[in-house]
Amino acid sequence: LLCSSVGALSAQERISPNDAVNIALDNNLQYTVNSAQVNKAVLETKTAREIPKTGIFVENDDMRPSDPDGDFKIGIQQSIQWPGLYKAKRKYFEEQLKYHQLNKNMLDAVIKREVNTAFYQLWYLQDVGKLYQKLDEYYTSMYKAANLRFKTGEAAGLENIAAEARMKELQAQRQQNLQNIAAQQQQLSLYLNSQSLYLPKDTNLEKLELDDLPSDSLHPSLALQRQNIEIARANIDVQKMQNKPDFSGRIFSQRLYGMKDPITGFSVAVDFPIFGKTAYKAKLQSAKAEVEIQQSQLRYQQNQFAAQARTTYTEILKAAEMLKYYEGIGLKQADQIFNAAMLSYKAGEIGFSEMHQFFTQAIDIRKNYLVALNEYNLAVIQYNYYIKN
C-alpha cells in the first residue's frame, strides 16, 4: 500500500507556486460570481431614471340636472419624482458598481494568500515525507542489523523487537503523512477549481524572501470599506431628494373621440410630504448614522490590519531566529549525529537503545527545522497579504 501511494504521488503533475496562483486566477468560481454582480450593478444604474407608469383615465364630470350627461373625457396622466432624485439614485447605483469592481482586487489578494498558504503547506508535507523516507531506510537498516546480531547471539531479542517496533511505527507515520498530503492536495484543488491533483516541484522546500516595504496603494479590503462609506454618503442624497415634492400632470381632449366642440384641458399637481415629515427625517438621520458606522468600521479595520501586520512580522522574526541556527549549524550536526550513530551501532560500539537516543535527537532537529521553515513561509505569505496588495 505504501509503495502504491508513493507511486501515485510521483505520477501527478508538479507545478510551481506561481503556476498554482495563475491556475486559480483563471479558474476560481468567485470571479464568475463577482462578474455577475458587476453586470447586475451595471443594469441597476439604468433603473435610476425609472419614470412611473403612464396612466389613461376616463371620467365624466360636471353632471347636473340640466345636463345629466356631463362632460365625458379621455386623457393621459403622468407623475414624476423630484428631478434631483434621479441623479441621486444614479450616483448611489454607480457607487455600488464601483464596490463590485473593486471587489476583484480583493479576490485577487485573498486567492493569492489562500493558494500560496495551501501550496507551501503541501510542499512542507512533501519534505516531511522525504524525511520519513530517509528515516525508513535508516531504521530498516538498523532492524536488519539488529536481527543479524540476534541470530548470531551478539545481542538479546529485546533489541531486535525494539528495532522492529520503531521501524513499523515510522512506516505508520509515513503512511499518515501520505494521507495528510492527499488531504492538502484536495484543499489546493478546491482553491484552483480543478479536478486535477498537483504536487510541488520535487525540490526542497524553499525559503520565501521577505520584502518588508509596504505597497503605496490601499489594501483591497480597506478600499472596499472606504467604498462602503461612499455608498452610504450617496444614500444620504437619495433620502434628501425623496423629501422633495413630486409632480403629476394630466391632459385630456374630446377631440380623441370626434366631438364637434371639444373640450381640451390639463392639470398639474405638486405633492408635498406634509404628513410624512417625521418618517422622512428619520430616514435621513438613519442614512447619516450609517456613514458614521462605516467610517468607524474603516478605522477599526485599519487598526486591525496594522496590529495583524505587526504580529505577523514578529512571528517571522521568531521563525527566522530558529532558521538561522538550523541553517548555520543545526542541520550539519543532525547529519553528523545520524552518520556517527549508525556507524557506531553497526560496529557494535553502542547498543540499539543508545543509537535510538542519538537518532531521536537528530530527527527532532530535522523535524523542527521543517516546522520552523514552514512557520516562516506561512508568516511571510500572511505578512505580504497585509502590506503588498
C-alpha positions in Angstrom: 0.0 0.0 0.0 2.8 2.4 0.9 4.6 1.8 -2.4 1.5 2.2 -4.4 0.7 5.5 -2.6 4.2 6.8 -3.3 3.9 5.8 -7.0 0.6 7.6 -7.3 2.1 10.8 -5.9 5.1 10.6 -8.3 2.8 10.3 -11.3 0.9 13.6 -10.6 1.7 16.9 -12.2 4.2 19.0 -10.4 3.9 22.8 -10.5 5.5 25.9 -9.1 3.8 28.4 -6.6 3.3 30.9 -9.5 1.7 28.1 -11.6 -0.8 27.4 -8.8 -1.7 31.1 -8.4 -2.2 31.5 -12.2 -4.5 28.5 -12.4 -6.6 29.8 -9.5 -6.8 33.3 -11.0 -8.1 31.7 -14.3 -10.5 29.2 -12.8 -11.8 30.3 -9.4 -15.6 30.5 -9.4 -15.6 33.6 -7.2 -14.6 35.6 -10.2 -17.7 34.3 -12.0 -19.9 35.4 -9.1 -18.2 38.8 -9.0 -18.6 39.3 -12.7 -22.3 38.6 -12.4 -22.5 41.1 -9.6 -20.8 43.7 -11.7 -23.2 43.1 -14.6 -26.2 43.3 -12.2 -24.9 46.6 -10.8 -24.4 48.0 -14.4 -28.1 47.2 -15.1 -29.2 48.7 -11.8 -27.7 52.1 -12.8 -30.0 52.1 -15.8 -33.0 51.9 -13.5 -32.1 55.2 -11.8 -34.2 57.2 -14.2 -37.2 55.0 -14.0 -40.4 57.0 -14.6 -43.7 55.8 -13.1 -46.2 54.2 -15.4 -48.3 56.5 -17.6 -52.0 56.3 -16.9 -55.0 56.5 -19.1 -58.1 57.9 -17.5 -61.8 58.1 -18.4 -64.0 60.4 -16.5 -67.4 62.0 -16.7 -67.8 65.1 -14.6 -69.8 68.4 -14.4 -73.1 66.4 -14.4 -76.1 68.4 -13.2 -79.9 68.1 -13.5 -80.0 70.3 -16.6 -77.1 68.3 -18.2 -77.2 64.7 -16.8 -74.7 63.6 -19.5 -71.9 65.8 -18.1 -68.6 66.1 -19.9 -67.1 62.8 -20.9 -63.3 63.0 -21.1 -60.5 60.7 -22.1 -56.9 61.6 -21.4 -53.5 60.6 -20.1 -51.8 61.3 -16.8 -48.2 61.1 -15.6 -46.3 61.6 -12.4 -42.6 62.2 -11.9 -40.4 62.5 -8.8 -38.2 65.4 -8.0 -35.6 65.6 -10.8 -32.7 65.6 -8.3 -33.8 62.2 -7.0 -33.0 60.5 -10.3 -29.5 61.9 -10.3 -29.0 60.9 -6.6 -30.2 57.4 -7.4 -27.9 57.0 -10.3 -25.0 58.2 -8.1 -26.0 55.6 -5.5 -26.1 52.8 -8.0 -22.7 53.9 -9.5 -21.1 53.7 -6.1 -22.4 50.2 -5.7 -21.0 49.3 -9.1 -17.6 50.6 -8.0 -17.7 48.4 -5.0 -18.2 45.3 -7.1 -15.5 46.4 -9.5 -13.1 46.9 -6.5 -14.0 43.5 -5.1 -12.0 41.8 -7.9 -8.8 43.2 -6.3 -9.9 41.8 -3.0 -10.5 38.4 -4.6 -7.0 38.6 -6.2 -5.4 39.2 -2.8 -7.4 36.6 -0.9 -6.9 33.9 -3.5 -3.2 34.5 -3.8 -2.9 34.2 0.0 -5.0 31.1 0.2 -3.3 29.3 -2.7 0.2 30.1 -1.5 -0.7 29.0 2.0 -2.2 25.7 0.8 0.7 25.2 -1.7 3.5 25.8 0.8 1.8 23.7 3.4 1.7 20.9 0.8 5.4 21.5 0.0 6.2 21.2 3.7 4.3 17.9 4.0 6.2 16.7 0.9 9.5 17.4 2.6 8.3 15.7 5.8 7.6 12.7 3.6 11.1 12.8 2.2 12.5 12.8 5.8 10.3 9.9 6.7 11.5 8.0 3.6 15.1 8.6 4.7 14.4 7.5 8.2 12.6 4.4 6.9 15.8 3.5 5.1 17.8 4.0 8.3 15.5 2.1 10.6 15.1 -0.7 8.1 18.9 -1.0 8.0 19.0 -0.9 11.8 16.4 -3.6 12.0 18.3 -5.8 9.7 21.5 -5.3 11.7 19.7 -6.0 15.0 18.1 -9.1 13.5 21.5 -10.3 12.4 23.1 -9.6 15.8 20.2 -11.5 17.4 20.6 -14.5 15.2 24.4 -14.6 15.8 23.9 -14.2 19.5 25.6 -10.9 19.7 22.5 -9.1 21.1 19.4 -10.0 23.1 16.0 -10.4 21.5 14.8 -7.2 23.1 17.0 -5.2 20.8 15.5 -6.9 17.7 12.0 -6.3 18.9 12.6 -2.7 19.7 14.2 -2.1 16.3 11.3 -3.7 14.5 8.8 -1.8 16.6 10.4 1.5 15.7 10.6 0.6 12.0 6.8 -0.3 12.0 6.0 2.9 13.9 7.9 5.0 11.4 6.2 3.3 8.4 2.8 4.1 10.0 3.9 7.8 10.4 5.0 7.8 6.8 1.6 6.4 5.7 -0.2 9.0 7.8 1.8 11.8 6.2 0.8 10.5 2.8 -2.8 10.8 3.8 -2.1 14.4 5.0 -0.6 15.1 1.6 -3.7 13.8 -0.2 -6.0 15.9 2.0 -3.8 19.0 1.4 -3.9 18.3 -2.4 -7.7 18.3 -2.2 -7.6 21.7 -0.4 -5.3 23.1 -3.0 -7.5 21.8 -5.9 -10.5 23.5 -4.2 -8.8 26.9 -4.5 -7.7 26.1 -8.0 -11.2 24.9 -9.0 -9.6 22.0 -10.7 -10.3 18.3 -10.7 -6.6 17.6 -11.0 -4.3 16.9 -8.1 -1.0 18.7 -8.1 2.3 18.4 -6.3 5.1 21.0 -5.8 8.3 20.6 -7.7 10.5 17.7 -6.5 12.9 20.0 -4.7 13.5 21.0 -1.1 11.1 23.5 0.4 12.2 27.0 -0.5 12.5 29.8 1.9 10.4 32.8 0.8 12.1 36.2 0.5 10.9 38.9 2.9 10.4 42.3 1.4 9.1 44.5 4.2 8.5 47.6 2.0 4.7 48.2 2.1 2.7 48.9 -1.0 1.7 52.6 -1.7 -1.8 51.6 -2.6 -4.6 51.0 -0.1 -5.3 47.3 0.7 -8.3 46.0 -1.2 -10.1 45.2 2.0 -9.7 48.8 3.2 -10.6 50.1 -0.3 -13.8 48.2 -0.2 -14.7 49.6 3.2 -13.9 53.1 2.0 -16.3 52.5 -0.8 -18.9 51.4 1.7 -18.6 54.9 3.1 -19.2 56.4 -0.4 -22.2 54.2 -0.8 -23.6 55.4 2.5 -23.0 59.0 1.6 -24.7 58.6 -1.7 -27.7 57.2 0.2 -27.9 60.5 2.2 -28.5 62.4 -1.1 -31.2 59.9 -2.1 -33.0 60.4 1.2 -32.8 64.2 0.9 -34.2 64.1 -2.6 -37.0 61.8 -1.5 -38.1 64.5 0.9 -38.7 66.9 -2.1 -42.1 67.3 -3.8 -43.3 65.0 -6.5 -45.1 66.3 -9.6 -48.0 65.0 -11.6 -50.0 66.2 -14.6 -52.7 65.1 -16.9 -54.1 66.2 -20.2 -57.3 65.4 -22.0 -59.2 66.4 -25.1 -62.6 65.4 -26.5 -61.0 65.6 -30.0 -59.9 62.0 -29.3 -63.4 60.8 -30.0 -64.6 63.3 -32.5 -66.6 65.9 -30.6 -67.6 68.9 -32.7 -67.0 71.4 -30.0 -64.3 69.6 -28.0 -63.2 70.4 -24.5 -59.4 70.3 -24.1 -57.6 70.8 -20.8 -54.8 69.9 -18.5 -54.0 69.9 -14.8 -50.7 70.0 -12.8 -50.3 68.9 -9.2 -47.4 69.1 -6.7 -47.2 66.6 -3.9 -45.6 67.8 -0.7 -44.5 65.5 2.1 -46.7 67.2 4.8 -47.8 64.3 6.9 -44.8 62.1 6.5 -42.1 64.5 7.6 -41.2 62.6 10.7 -40.6 59.4 8.8 -38.6 61.2 6.1 -36.5 62.9 8.8 -35.9 59.6 10.5 -34.7 58.0 7.2 -32.3 60.9 6.6 -30.9 60.6 10.2 -30.6 56.8 9.7 -28.6 57.4 6.5 -26.2 59.8 8.2 -25.8 57.3 11.1 -24.8 54.6 8.5 -22.0 56.9 7.2 -20.7 57.2 10.8 -20.9 53.4 11.2 -19.0 52.7 8.0 -16.3 55.3 9.0 -15.9 53.7 12.4 -15.6 50.3 10.7 -12.9 51.6 8.4 -10.9 52.9 11.4 -11.3 49.6 13.2 -10.1 47.7 10.1 -7.1 50.0 9.7 -6.1 49.4 13.3 -6.7 45.7 13.0 -4.6 45.5 9.8 -1.7 47.4 11.4 -1.8 45.1 14.5 -2.1 41.9 12.5 0.8 43.0 10.3 3.0 43.7 13.4 2.0 40.4 14.9 2.8 38.5 11.7 6.2 40.3 11.4 7.0 39.2 14.9 6.3 35.6 14.0 8.6 36.0 11.0 11.4 37.2 13.3 10.9 34.4 15.7 11.0 31.7 13.0 13.9 33.4 11.4 16.0 33.1 14.6 15.4 29.4 14.6 16.2 29.0 10.9 19.4 30.9 11.5 20.5 28.2 13.9 19.4 25.3 11.8 20.8 26.6 8.6 24.1 27.6 10.3 25.0 24.5 12.3 21.9 22.5 13.3 21.4 20.6 10.1 25.0 19.7 9.8 25.1 18.4 13.4 22.0 16.3 12.7 23.7 14.7 9.7 26.8 14.1 11.8 24.8 12.5 14.6 23.0 10.3 12.1 26.1 9.0 10.4 28.2 8.6 13.6 25.4 6.8 15.5 24.8 4.4 12.5 28.5 3.6 12.2 28.9 3.0 15.9 25.9 0.8 16.0 27.0 -1.3 13.1 30.5 -1.6 14.6 29.0 -2.8 17.9 30.3 0.2 19.8 26.8 1.2 21.1 23.6 -0.7 21.5 20.2 0.0 20.0 19.0 2.0 22.9 21.9 4.4 22.8 21.7 4.6 19.0 18.0 5.3 19.2 18.6 8.2 21.5 21.0 9.8 19.1 18.7 9.2 16.2 15.8 10.8 18.1 17.9 13.9 18.7 18.9 14.2 15.0 15.3 13.5 13.9 14.0 16.2 16.2 16.5 18.7 14.7 15.4 17.8 11.1 11.7 18.0 12.0 12.0 21.2 13.9 13.8 22.8 11.0 11.0 21.9 8.7 8.4 23.2 11.2 10.3 26.5 11.6 10.7 26.9 7.8 7.0 26.2 7.3 6.0 28.7 10.0 8.3 31.3 8.5 6.9 30.8 5.0 3.3 30.9 6.1 4.0 34.1 8.2 5.7 35.7 5.1 2.6 34.9 3.0 0.3 36.4 5.6 2.5 39.5 6.0 2.7 40.0 2.3 -1.1 39.9 2.2 -1.3 42.8 4.6 1.4 45.1 3.0 1.6 44.1 -0.7 -1.9 44.5 -2.0 
